[in-house]
Amino acid sequence: MPASAFNPLINRLSPPPVPSVFAWARAYDGARGPLIDLSQAVPGYPPHPDMLTWLGEAASSRAYAGYGPIEGEADLRTAYATEMTDIYGATVKAANIHITSGCNQAFMAAAMAIAGPGDAVALTDPYYFNQETTLAMMGIERRLLWLDPANGFVPNIEAVRKILATGVKALGLVSPNNPTGAVYPAGLLGEIFAACRDAGAWLMLDETYRDFLPEGERPHDLLSVPGWEDNLILLYSFSKSFCIPGHRLGAVTAGPKAVAEIAKVMDNLQICAPRAPQAAIARAIPALKDWRNANRAEIARRADTLRAVMAELPDWKMDSIGAYFAFIRHPFAGTLSAEVAERLAKQAGVVCIPGAYFGEGQENYLRFAFANADSATIASLRGRLAGFTLS
Protein backbone atom coordinates (compact mmCIF):
# COMPACT_ATOMS: atom_id res chain seq x y z
CA MET A 1 0.00 0.00 0.00
CA PRO A 2 1.60 3.31 -1.03
CA ALA A 3 2.27 5.93 1.62
CA SER A 4 0.30 9.15 1.46
CA ALA A 5 2.21 12.03 -0.09
CA PHE A 6 3.11 15.35 1.50
CA ASN A 7 2.70 18.77 -0.07
CA PRO A 8 5.76 19.01 -2.36
CA LEU A 9 6.05 22.75 -1.74
CA ILE A 10 6.69 21.97 1.94
CA ASN A 11 8.47 18.65 1.55
CA ARG A 12 11.23 20.13 -0.59
CA LEU A 13 12.14 22.73 2.07
CA SER A 14 15.12 22.15 4.33
CA PRO A 15 14.42 21.70 8.07
CA PRO A 16 14.34 24.88 10.18
CA PRO A 17 17.98 26.06 10.42
CA VAL A 18 18.25 27.31 14.00
CA PRO A 19 17.71 23.91 15.73
CA SER A 20 20.67 22.44 13.83
CA VAL A 21 22.88 25.25 15.09
CA PHE A 22 21.75 24.62 18.66
CA ALA A 23 22.65 20.94 18.20
CA TRP A 24 26.23 21.97 17.38
CA ALA A 25 26.31 24.08 20.53
CA ARG A 26 25.26 21.13 22.69
CA ALA A 27 28.34 19.24 21.48
CA TYR A 28 30.74 21.87 22.83
CA ASP A 29 32.78 20.57 25.78
CA GLY A 30 33.48 23.93 27.44
CA ALA A 31 37.23 23.74 26.94
CA ARG A 32 37.54 27.34 25.70
CA GLY A 33 35.28 28.83 28.35
CA PRO A 34 31.55 29.55 28.48
CA LEU A 35 29.54 29.21 25.30
CA ILE A 36 29.26 32.42 23.29
CA ASP A 37 25.84 32.43 21.62
CA LEU A 38 25.72 34.70 18.58
CA SER A 39 23.06 32.68 16.79
CA GLN A 40 19.39 33.57 17.17
CA ALA A 41 18.34 37.21 17.18
CA VAL A 42 17.05 37.53 20.74
CA PRO A 43 17.73 40.29 23.27
CA GLY A 44 20.55 39.42 25.65
CA TYR A 45 18.81 41.03 28.62
CA PRO A 46 15.46 40.45 30.36
CA PRO A 47 12.14 42.26 29.91
CA HIS A 48 11.42 45.24 32.13
CA PRO A 49 9.87 44.15 35.47
CA ASP A 50 6.77 46.23 34.73
CA MET A 51 6.34 44.36 31.45
CA LEU A 52 6.32 41.05 33.30
CA THR A 53 3.78 42.44 35.76
CA TRP A 54 1.49 43.68 33.00
CA LEU A 55 1.77 40.38 31.13
CA GLY A 56 0.81 38.51 34.28
CA GLU A 57 -2.14 40.77 35.00
CA ALA A 58 -3.49 40.47 31.46
CA ALA A 59 -2.91 36.72 31.24
CA SER A 60 -4.85 36.13 34.46
CA SER A 61 -7.75 38.36 33.43
CA ARG A 62 -10.96 36.86 32.10
CA ALA A 63 -11.26 39.90 29.85
CA TYR A 64 -8.47 38.56 27.61
CA ALA A 65 -9.42 34.88 27.67
CA GLY A 66 -11.80 35.08 24.71
CA TYR A 67 -11.32 35.96 21.08
CA GLY A 68 -10.31 39.51 20.28
CA PRO A 69 -10.60 41.68 17.18
CA ILE A 70 -8.87 40.15 14.17
CA GLU A 71 -7.00 43.35 13.44
CA GLY A 72 -5.79 43.66 17.02
CA GLU A 73 -6.78 45.29 20.29
CA ALA A 74 -7.94 48.88 19.85
CA ASP A 75 -5.64 50.14 22.62
CA LEU A 76 -2.55 48.64 21.00
CA ARG A 77 -3.43 49.75 17.50
CA THR A 78 -3.90 53.29 18.80
CA ALA A 79 -0.71 53.26 20.88
CA TYR A 80 1.39 51.90 18.03
CA ALA A 81 -0.14 54.33 15.51
CA THR A 82 0.78 57.17 17.85
CA GLU A 83 4.35 55.89 18.09
CA MET A 84 4.58 55.59 14.31
CA THR A 85 3.34 59.17 13.98
CA ASP A 86 6.04 60.33 16.42
CA ILE A 87 8.81 58.41 14.66
CA TYR A 88 7.96 59.34 11.10
CA GLY A 89 6.40 62.78 11.51
CA ALA A 90 3.43 61.67 9.40
CA THR A 91 -0.09 60.87 10.51
CA VAL A 92 -0.68 57.17 11.10
CA LYS A 93 -4.08 56.07 12.39
CA ALA A 94 -5.27 52.96 14.17
CA ALA A 95 -7.00 51.94 10.94
CA ASN A 96 -3.53 51.63 9.37
CA ILE A 97 -2.41 49.03 11.92
CA HIS A 98 -2.92 45.26 11.95
CA ILE A 99 -1.47 43.27 14.87
CA THR A 100 -0.04 39.81 14.15
CA SER A 101 1.56 36.96 16.04
CA GLY A 102 5.14 38.00 15.33
CA CYS A 103 6.75 39.59 12.30
CA ASN A 104 7.13 36.29 10.43
CA GLN A 105 3.35 36.02 10.49
CA ALA A 106 3.07 39.65 9.43
CA PHE A 107 5.17 38.88 6.36
CA MET A 108 3.21 35.73 5.57
CA ALA A 109 -0.16 37.44 5.92
CA ALA A 110 0.93 40.40 3.81
CA ALA A 111 2.46 38.18 1.13
CA MET A 112 -0.71 36.07 0.94
CA ALA A 113 -2.82 39.20 0.65
CA ILE A 114 -0.92 40.55 -2.37
CA ALA A 115 0.47 37.52 -4.24
CA GLY A 116 -0.63 34.03 -5.16
CA PRO A 117 0.65 30.88 -6.87
CA GLY A 118 2.40 31.77 -10.10
CA ASP A 119 3.17 35.35 -9.02
CA ALA A 120 6.70 36.50 -8.29
CA VAL A 121 8.09 38.52 -5.37
CA ALA A 122 11.61 39.93 -5.23
CA LEU A 123 13.84 39.50 -2.20
CA THR A 124 17.42 40.58 -1.65
CA ASP A 125 20.40 38.20 -1.89
CA PRO A 126 21.30 37.54 0.90
CA TYR A 127 17.75 37.19 2.21
CA TYR A 128 16.09 36.48 5.56
CA PHE A 129 15.48 32.75 5.27
CA ASN A 130 11.97 32.68 6.75
CA GLN A 131 10.76 35.11 4.11
CA GLU A 132 12.25 32.99 1.33
CA THR A 133 10.69 29.76 2.63
CA THR A 134 7.34 31.51 3.15
CA LEU A 135 7.19 32.35 -0.54
CA ALA A 136 8.33 28.85 -1.51
CA MET A 137 5.63 27.09 0.50
CA MET A 138 2.94 29.29 -1.07
CA GLY A 139 4.05 28.60 -4.64
CA ILE A 140 5.19 32.19 -5.15
CA GLU A 141 8.30 32.55 -7.28
CA ARG A 142 11.10 34.45 -5.59
CA ARG A 143 13.45 36.55 -7.67
CA LEU A 144 16.68 37.74 -6.11
CA LEU A 145 18.15 41.23 -6.03
CA TRP A 146 21.88 40.72 -5.56
CA LEU A 147 23.55 42.93 -2.97
CA ASP A 148 27.22 43.81 -3.46
CA PRO A 149 29.45 43.29 -0.38
CA ALA A 150 31.66 46.10 -1.68
CA ASN A 151 28.66 48.42 -1.28
CA GLY A 152 27.95 47.22 2.25
CA PHE A 153 25.08 45.00 1.03
CA VAL A 154 22.97 48.09 0.25
CA PRO A 155 20.69 47.84 -2.82
CA ASN A 156 21.59 49.52 -6.08
CA ILE A 157 18.68 51.55 -7.45
CA GLU A 158 19.31 50.55 -11.07
CA ALA A 159 19.28 46.87 -10.08
CA VAL A 160 16.01 47.53 -8.25
CA ARG A 161 14.44 49.05 -11.34
CA LYS A 162 15.66 46.12 -13.42
CA ILE A 163 14.09 43.47 -11.21
CA LEU A 164 10.85 45.45 -10.91
CA ALA A 165 10.69 45.50 -14.71
CA THR A 166 10.35 41.68 -14.67
CA GLY A 167 6.81 42.08 -13.34
CA VAL A 168 7.18 41.12 -9.68
CA LYS A 169 4.13 41.82 -7.50
CA ALA A 170 6.29 43.13 -4.65
CA LEU A 171 9.80 43.85 -3.47
CA GLY A 172 10.61 42.68 0.05
CA LEU A 173 13.34 44.55 1.93
CA VAL A 174 14.63 44.34 5.51
CA SER A 175 16.25 47.44 7.03
CA PRO A 176 18.15 47.35 9.31
CA ASN A 177 18.95 44.14 7.51
CA ASN A 178 18.89 40.55 8.64
CA PRO A 179 21.41 38.94 8.07
CA THR A 180 23.88 41.69 7.18
CA GLY A 181 22.92 44.47 9.58
CA ALA A 182 23.06 46.99 6.71
CA VAL A 183 20.93 50.10 7.18
CA TYR A 184 19.42 51.42 3.95
CA PRO A 185 19.66 55.23 3.67
CA ALA A 186 16.39 57.12 3.83
CA GLY A 187 17.01 58.74 0.45
CA LEU A 188 17.61 55.37 -1.20
CA LEU A 189 14.42 53.94 0.32
CA GLY A 190 12.59 56.93 -1.15
CA GLU A 191 14.00 56.16 -4.60
CA ILE A 192 13.13 52.48 -4.26
CA PHE A 193 9.56 53.28 -3.23
CA ALA A 194 9.16 55.62 -6.19
CA ALA A 195 10.40 52.85 -8.47
CA CYS A 196 7.93 50.41 -6.95
CA ARG A 197 5.07 52.85 -7.49
CA ASP A 198 6.11 53.44 -11.09
CA ALA A 199 6.09 49.67 -11.64
CA GLY A 200 2.75 49.15 -9.87
CA ALA A 201 4.46 46.91 -7.31
CA TRP A 202 4.25 46.77 -3.53
CA LEU A 203 7.19 47.61 -1.30
CA MET A 204 7.13 45.35 1.77
CA LEU A 205 9.63 46.82 4.22
CA ASP A 206 10.47 44.78 7.32
CA GLU A 207 11.59 47.13 10.11
CA THR A 208 11.96 44.59 12.92
CA TYR A 209 15.23 46.19 14.09
CA ARG A 210 14.20 49.82 13.60
CA ASP A 211 14.34 50.59 17.32
CA PHE A 212 18.12 50.03 17.35
CA LEU A 213 18.95 52.82 14.96
CA PRO A 214 20.56 55.88 16.60
CA GLU A 215 18.03 57.77 18.71
CA GLY A 216 16.17 60.44 16.77
CA GLU A 217 17.19 59.06 13.38
CA ARG A 218 14.14 58.83 11.12
CA PRO A 219 14.44 55.65 9.03
CA HIS A 220 12.68 57.16 5.99
CA ASP A 221 9.94 59.53 4.85
CA LEU A 222 7.80 57.01 2.98
CA LEU A 223 4.73 57.65 5.12
CA SER A 224 4.79 61.29 4.03
CA VAL A 225 4.41 60.38 0.35
CA PRO A 226 0.84 61.15 -0.80
CA GLY A 227 -0.97 57.95 -1.60
CA TRP A 228 1.59 55.73 0.17
CA GLU A 229 -1.25 53.41 1.21
CA ASP A 230 -1.57 52.05 -2.34
CA ASN A 231 1.92 50.54 -2.57
CA LEU A 232 3.54 50.31 0.89
CA ILE A 233 3.40 47.72 3.68
CA LEU A 234 5.62 48.12 6.73
CA LEU A 235 6.32 45.16 9.02
CA TYR A 236 7.48 45.26 12.64
CA SER A 237 8.18 43.10 15.66
CA PHE A 238 7.65 44.00 19.31
CA SER A 239 9.90 41.09 20.32
CA LYS A 240 13.27 42.81 20.21
CA SER A 241 12.49 46.21 21.70
CA PHE A 242 10.37 44.79 24.54
CA CYS A 243 12.30 41.50 25.00
CA ILE A 244 9.29 39.21 24.61
CA PRO A 245 10.01 37.00 21.57
CA GLY A 246 8.22 34.07 23.19
CA HIS A 247 4.96 36.01 23.29
CA ARG A 248 4.94 36.43 19.49
CA LEU A 249 3.69 39.90 18.66
CA GLY A 250 4.20 41.89 15.49
CA ALA A 251 2.49 44.58 13.46
CA VAL A 252 1.66 45.67 9.93
CA THR A 253 1.33 49.32 8.92
CA ALA A 254 -0.58 49.73 5.66
CA GLY A 255 -3.55 51.38 4.04
CA PRO A 256 -7.02 50.43 5.34
CA LYS A 257 -7.70 48.40 2.18
CA ALA A 258 -4.55 46.33 2.71
CA VAL A 259 -5.41 45.91 6.41
CA ALA A 260 -8.82 44.55 5.40
CA GLU A 261 -7.23 42.02 3.03
CA ILE A 262 -4.72 40.95 5.66
CA ALA A 263 -7.58 40.47 8.14
CA LYS A 264 -9.06 37.86 5.78
CA VAL A 265 -5.78 35.95 5.95
CA MET A 266 -5.43 36.35 9.70
CA ASP A 267 -8.92 35.02 10.36
CA ASN A 268 -7.74 31.73 8.88
CA LEU A 269 -4.21 31.74 10.28
CA GLN A 270 -4.97 32.56 13.91
CA ILE A 271 -8.17 34.62 14.26
CA CYS A 272 -6.36 37.10 16.50
CA ALA A 273 -2.88 37.65 17.88
CA PRO A 274 -2.32 36.72 21.57
CA ARG A 275 -4.36 39.17 23.62
CA ALA A 276 -2.43 39.36 26.90
CA PRO A 277 0.78 40.60 25.25
CA GLN A 278 -1.26 43.11 23.26
CA ALA A 279 -2.64 44.57 26.47
CA ALA A 280 0.81 44.69 28.05
CA ILE A 281 2.49 46.29 25.03
CA ALA A 282 -0.25 48.92 24.77
CA ARG A 283 0.77 50.06 28.27
CA ALA A 284 4.50 49.65 27.64
CA ILE A 285 4.80 51.73 24.47
CA PRO A 286 4.39 55.09 26.26
CA ALA A 287 5.67 53.95 29.67
CA LEU A 288 8.98 52.28 28.77
CA LYS A 289 10.45 54.75 26.30
CA ASP A 290 13.46 55.62 28.49
CA TRP A 291 14.16 51.94 29.16
CA ARG A 292 14.02 51.15 25.45
CA ASN A 293 16.38 54.02 24.66
CA ALA A 294 18.84 52.73 27.27
CA ASN A 295 18.74 49.33 25.60
CA ARG A 296 19.32 50.98 22.24
CA ALA A 297 22.49 52.56 23.65
CA GLU A 298 23.59 49.24 25.15
CA ILE A 299 23.23 47.43 21.80
CA ALA A 300 25.27 50.21 20.17
CA ARG A 301 28.04 49.62 22.74
CA ARG A 302 28.03 45.92 21.89
CA ALA A 303 28.35 46.78 18.21
CA ASP A 304 31.31 49.05 18.99
CA THR A 305 32.97 46.24 20.95
CA LEU A 306 32.55 43.84 18.03
CA ARG A 307 34.03 46.41 15.64
CA ALA A 308 37.08 46.72 17.90
CA VAL A 309 37.47 42.94 18.12
CA MET A 310 37.23 42.39 14.37
CA ALA A 311 39.72 45.20 13.70
CA GLU A 312 42.33 43.09 15.53
CA LEU A 313 41.58 39.95 13.50
CA PRO A 314 42.86 40.65 9.98
CA ASP A 315 41.99 37.16 8.73
CA TRP A 316 38.31 37.75 9.55
CA LYS A 317 36.59 40.53 7.60
CA MET A 318 33.46 42.30 8.80
CA ASP A 319 31.75 43.38 5.58
CA SER A 320 28.65 44.85 7.27
CA ILE A 321 27.30 45.61 10.74
CA GLY A 322 24.24 47.35 12.16
CA ALA A 323 21.36 47.02 14.63
CA TYR A 324 21.57 43.36 15.76
CA PHE A 325 23.87 41.72 13.21
CA ALA A 326 27.27 41.59 11.60
CA PHE A 327 28.02 39.65 8.41
CA ILE A 328 31.51 38.23 8.84
CA ARG A 329 33.65 36.84 6.03
CA HIS A 330 35.48 33.85 7.49
CA PRO A 331 39.10 33.09 6.47
CA PHE A 332 38.42 29.62 5.04
CA ALA A 333 37.44 30.36 1.44
CA GLY A 334 36.26 27.24 -0.35
CA THR A 335 34.92 25.66 2.85
CA LEU A 336 31.17 25.40 3.32
CA SER A 337 29.91 27.97 5.78
CA ALA A 338 27.96 25.27 7.66
CA GLU A 339 31.19 23.34 8.21
CA VAL A 340 32.94 26.45 9.52
CA ALA A 341 30.03 27.29 11.82
CA GLU A 342 29.75 23.72 13.10
CA ARG A 343 33.45 23.48 13.96
CA LEU A 344 33.41 26.96 15.47
CA ALA A 345 30.59 25.90 17.77
CA LYS A 346 32.02 22.51 18.72
CA GLN A 347 35.68 23.49 19.03
CA ALA A 348 35.63 27.15 20.11
CA GLY A 349 32.22 27.46 21.72
CA VAL A 350 31.12 30.27 19.38
CA VAL A 351 27.64 29.73 17.96
CA CYS A 352 26.57 31.60 14.82
CA ILE A 353 24.53 31.08 11.66
CA PRO A 354 26.16 29.90 8.40
CA GLY A 355 25.95 32.39 5.56
CA ALA A 356 24.56 29.74 3.21
CA TYR A 357 21.32 29.73 5.21
CA PHE A 358 20.71 33.18 3.75
CA GLY A 359 21.37 32.32 0.11
CA GLU A 360 23.40 30.12 -2.18
CA GLY A 361 26.13 32.70 -2.77
CA GLN A 362 26.93 33.30 0.89
CA GLU A 363 29.26 30.38 1.70
CA ASN A 364 32.11 32.68 2.73
CA TYR A 365 30.03 34.35 5.46
CA LEU A 366 28.80 33.82 9.00
CA ARG A 367 26.11 35.87 10.72
CA PHE A 368 26.93 37.09 14.21
CA ALA A 369 23.91 38.25 16.24
CA PHE A 370 25.90 40.37 18.66
CA ALA A 371 22.88 41.64 20.61
CA ASN A 372 22.75 38.28 22.39
CA ALA A 373 26.02 38.83 24.29
CA ASP A 374 27.28 41.61 26.54
CA SER A 375 30.42 43.59 25.68
CA ALA A 376 32.71 41.57 27.94
CA THR A 377 31.61 38.36 26.26
CA ILE A 378 31.99 39.85 22.80
CA ALA A 379 35.51 41.01 23.72
CA SER A 380 36.43 37.40 24.50
CA LEU A 381 35.81 36.52 20.86
CA ARG A 382 39.25 37.90 20.11
CA GLY A 383 40.99 34.92 21.67
CA ARG A 384 38.51 32.37 20.35
CA LEU A 385 38.75 33.48 16.73
CA ALA A 386 42.46 34.29 16.64
CA GLY A 387 43.40 30.73 17.48
CA PHE A 388 40.71 28.95 15.53
CA THR A 389 41.57 26.49 12.75
CA LEU A 390 39.61 23.82 10.90
CA SER A 391 42.03 21.05 11.87
N, C-alpha and C positions, 0 to 999 in steps of 0.2 A: 504494500500500500504506500503510495508516494506521500512524502511529508508535505504539509501545507507550506505555501511560499510566503515570504515576507515582502513588504513593499520594497521594490528595488531601489527607489530613491533614498530610502533609509538604510537598507542593507549594505549599500556600497560605501557608506560613510565610515571613516575610521572611528574607533572608540573615542570617547571624550579624552582630551589630552592631559588634563591636570592630574587625574588619578595615577597615570603612569609615572609622572614626575614624582608624586608623593611616594610611590613604590620604591623609586631609586633612593629617596631620602631615608626610608626605613632600613635600607641596607648599609647605611653609614655607621661605622663602628666608634665614632667619637674621637678618633686618634688625633685629629687636628684641632680639637676644641668643640665648643657647642655648635650645633647646626646653624647655618646662616640661611634663612629662608627668603629668597628673592623671587619666589615663583608666583603665586596667585596675588592678584591686585586687591589686597585687603588692608585696611588701616592697621598700623602697628601700635595702636594705643586704644584704650577702651572707650565706650560711649560715655557721654557726660552722665553723672549720677542722676540728674533731673530727667534725662531721657529714659533711663531705666525705670524711674518712678512713674513717669507718664505712661510708659508701655505697660507696666504692671496694672496701673489703674484702669486703663482702657481694656486690657485683656480680661480683667475680672468683672467688667461691667456688662450687664445684660443688654445694654443699649447697642453694643457692638457685636453681639452674638448672632444676629441675623444678617440677611443679605443687605448690602448697601447699594447706592447708585452705581450703575455700570461705569459711568465716567469718573467716579471718585467722590469722596466726601466733599460737600460744599465748602466746609471750613478750610480744607487743605487746598482745594482748587483756588480759592480766593487768596489764601496766604501765599501760595506759590506764584500766582499771577502778580501779586503785589511785589514780590521779590524780583520777578522777571522785569517788571516795569522799572524798578530801582536800578537793576544792573544795566539794562539796555537803553534807558532813557526814552522808551517808547511804550505806548499804552498797550498792556496785555490784560485781557479780561478772563474771568473764570471760565467763560465759554470757550476760550482758546486752549484750555487745559484738559487733558485726559490722564488719569492716574492708572498706572499699570503695576504688575507684580515684577518689578525689576526692569532694567533697561534692555536686557535681552528680549523680554516680552514686548517692550515698547517697539523695538525694531521689528520683531516678527509681526505684530499687529499692524504696524504702519506698512510694512512690505506687502502683507496680504491685502490691505485696503487699496493699494495702488497698482499691484502687478499680479499676474496670474501665470499659469503654465504656458510656456512658449514666449513669454515676454523676457526682456533682458534688463538687468540692473548692473550698473558699473560700481565696482569697489576699487579701492587702491591696492597696489601690490608693493609692500606687504599689506595684508588685511587683518582685521580682527576675526579670528577663526570662527566664532559663533555666528557672525553675520554671514560668512561664506557658506557655512553648513545650513543655515536657515534657508537661504535661497535654493541650495541644492535639494533639500528635502521637499520643497514646494514646487520643484520642476521649473524654477525660474533660472534662466541662463545668467551666469555672472561673467561680465567682461572686465578686464583688469586694466587699471590706469597705473602704469609703472612709475614709481617714485625713485628719483636719482639720489643715491647716498651722497654724492658730491654736492647736492643742493639741500642737504639736511633732511631728505625725505619729504620735502614740501612739494605739492603739485605744481606742474607747469601749466599755465593757462592755455597755451596752444594745444598741449596734449589733452586737456580737458575738452576743449572745443572739438577736437578730432574724435574723441570717443563719444561725445554727445551726438555727433553727426551720424553715428551708426544706428541711431534710433532707440537708444535705451530709454526705458520709462523713468528711470531715476538714477541719480548719482549719490552713493553713500560715502560720506566722509566722517572721520573721527578726529576732533581737535579739542584739546590736546590729544595727540594720537596714542592709540594702543595698536601696535607694540612699540613704536619708535620714540614716543614722547614728544614728537615734533609739534610745535604750535604754529598753526597757519595764520599768517598776518591778516588783520581785519580787511585791509585793502584787497588782498588776494581773494578772500572769501566773497567780497562784494563783486569782484569780476567773475568769479565762478558762478555766483547766483544769477548774475545778469546773463551769462552764457546758458545756464539752465532754462531761464525764462524764454530766451530767444529760441531755444530748441523745443519748448513745450514739455520739458522734463521736470521732475521733482528733484529738489535738493534735500536729502535726508542727512542732517548734521547731528551726529552723536556728540554731546557735550558732557559726558559722564564726569570728566576730570576738570571741568571749567572752574570749580571752586578753588583750584590750586594754582591758578594764574596769579601773578602779583596783584596785591590788593588795589582796587580802583581801576584796574585795566579792563576796559570794555572789550570783550572778545570780537565783536563785529557790530555793524549797524544794519543788519538785514531786516530787523523788525521795524525799522523806520522807512523801508522801501514801500511806497504805495502799492497795495495789492499783493503784498507778500504772502497772504493767506492762500493764494492760488497755486503756489509752487514750492512752499517751504514747510518742512516738518523738522522740528528740533526735538532731540531725545535727551533724556537726563536720568541720572540715578541719584537717589538719596543715600545710597549705601556708603559711599566714601566719605562725604562731608559729615554725616551723622554717625558713622561707624556702626551701621546696623545691616550688613550685607545678608545676614541670615533671615531678616524680616522681609526681604524682597519687595522693594518699593521703588518705582521709577515714574517718569512722567513724559508725556508728549505735549509739545506746544505747537499748535497748528490752527488753521482756520476752522470755524464752526462746522463747515461742510466735511472737512477731513476728520474732525472729532466724531461726527455722527457716523461716518463710515467705519472708523476704528472701533466705535462702540458695538457695531454689528459683529465684528471679529471677537471682541472681548467677551461678549455675551456667550459665545461658544467656547472660548478658551478657558475662562475662569469666572464669568459673571461679574465679579468685582474683585479688586485688589484687596489684600488683607486690611481689615478695618481698624484694628487696634493701632498698628503703626501709622496709619493715616491720621488718626486722632492725635497721636504723640507728635508727629512731625508738624502738624498744623500749629501746635503750641511752640515747638522748638525753633521754627524758622525765625520768628521775631526775637525769641528769648535767648538764643544761643549764638548770636552773631559774633560777639567778642571771642567766645570759645572757638568757633570755627575759624576766625581770623588767626588766632594763636596757633591752631593746628596747621593752617596754611604756611605760617612762618616756620614752623617746625619741619614741615616737609621740604621747604626751600633749603633749610640748613642741611638736611640729609642729602639733597641733591648736590649742594656745594661740597660736602664731604666726599661723595662719590667722584665728583670732578677731580678733586685733589688726589684721590687714590689712583684714578686711571691715568692722571698726568705722570705718575711715577712708574707706570707699567708700559713701557714703549712697545712691547709685543702685543698688547691688547689695545684696540682702538675703539674709542667711543664715538660713533658716527652721529649720534643724536641723543638728546636728553631733554626731559621736560615733564612737569606735573608728577606722575607716578613712575615713569619708566625711563630706562636707558637702553638703547640698542647697541650692543657691544660686538665688535668684530673680533672673533677669537683668533689665536695665532696658528691654527692648525688647518690651513687651507687644504681642501681636498678631502677632509674628514667630515662625515655627516654630523650635522649639528646635534642630533639626538645622541650620537655616541659621545661627543664632547660633553654634553650636559649630563649624561648618565655617569660618566667617569668623574666629572667634577663633583657630583652629588655623593657618589660612593667613596671616592678617595679623599676629597678635600672638604666635604661637608658643606658645599655651596650649592643650593638648589635654585635653578632657574629654568626658563622655558626655551627649548630649542627654536632657532629661527625658522626652521622648516615648517613648524606648526602654523606659521603665518604666511606661507606661500612657498612655491617650489623653488624660487630663486634666492632663498634666504639661508642656505646651508652654512654660510660663513658667519652667521650671527647667533647671538644669545640675547634673550630679553631679561633684563634685571628689573624687577619691581622693587625699587629701593625704598618705597614708603613703608614696607613691611618691617624694616630694621632701623634701630636708632643709630645715631652717628657713630658711637663707639663701636658698634658691631660692624657697620659699614667700613670703618677705618681698618678693622682686622682683615678685610679682604686683601689688603696689600700683601700680607704674608702668604695667604692661601693661594693667590693667583700667581705670585712671583715664582713660587716653587713648584707649580703644577706642570706635570707632563702626562702624556698619554700612555706611558710605559706601565 
